[in-house]
Each structure stands twice: as C-alpha cells, then as structure tokens.
Amino acid sequence: MFDKRENIILSGDQFWFRCSPSFNFQYDEDELINIGLKRGFITELKDNEKYKCYPSDQRQLKVNNNYKSKKVG
C-alpha cells in the first residue's frame, strides 16, 4: 500500500481515505488514526516536526516503514 523506501507523511484526511476501505468504512477519521497509533502503523508528528505544506490545524502522520502487519483472527 505504501512505498517502504521513503518517509510518507499524510494528513488525517489522506490517511482515512487510503486506509478506511480496509476497515469497510466503519471508523471515522479520529477512530482510524487511534487504531493506527495503537498498532504502531503511524506516529503523529509534533508541532516542531510538522511540514508547512499542510494547514497548521491539520494532523500530520508519519507511516512507520518498519511496521510488520499482524494477522487478526
């Protein structure tokens, strides 16, 4: 789904649009971000790490390139 060779920064909206189909759209943006944070798939950038190309009030998330998915079930 993501290229493992580069740092990938997504806004909360972008993360939801890319990942919500995997969860059958059952979670809203905040719920899906919290799932990603708990599982270690993403980390939220602190204010001093944020990229200026996004609005300042937008959540910015970095995809963990070393994430190993775990099968559920």
TORDO-338327 format. One record per residue (C-alpha): residue in three letters; y, z, x. Coordinates in steps of 0.05 Angstrom, whole numbers, plus 5000, padded with zeros to 4 digits. Layout:
<nodes>
ALAYZX
...
</nodes>
This chain:
<nodes>
MET500050005000
PHE504850165057
ASP505349885128
LYS503050435176
ARG506850145235
GLU513850335214
ASN517750905184
ILE518350805110
ILE523951145073
LEU524151094998
SER528851354944
GLY525751764889
ASP526251164843
GLN522850704893
PHE517251204904
TRP516051264829
PHE515950504818
ARG511050404875
CYS506250984861
SER506551124786
PRO501650554768
SER496350934809
PHE497251514761
ASN497451094698
PHE504851264690
GLN503151964665
TYR508252324711
ASP515752284713
GLU519452184779
ASP520052924797
GLU512853074779
LEU510252504821
ILE514652694880
ASN512053404876
ILE504853144877
GLY506452714938
LEU509753304974
LYS503853774958
ARG498753274984
GLY502753125046
PHE503552385030
ILE511152445034
THR516352915062
GLU523452985035
LEU528952845085
LYS534053395097
ASP541453235088
ASN542653125163
GLU536752635166
LYS538752205106
TYR540351475112
LYS547251265089
CYS544850645052
TYR542751074993
PRO547451454947
SER548552164972
ASP545552474910
GLN539152064915
ARG532752404941
GLN530152065004
LEU522852095020
LYS519151915084
VAL512051655077
ASN507052015122
ASN503751455163
ASN498251925185
TYR496252115114
LYS488752085101
SER487252005027
LYS482252464996
LYS477652244942
VAL478452654879
GLY472552794833
</nodes>
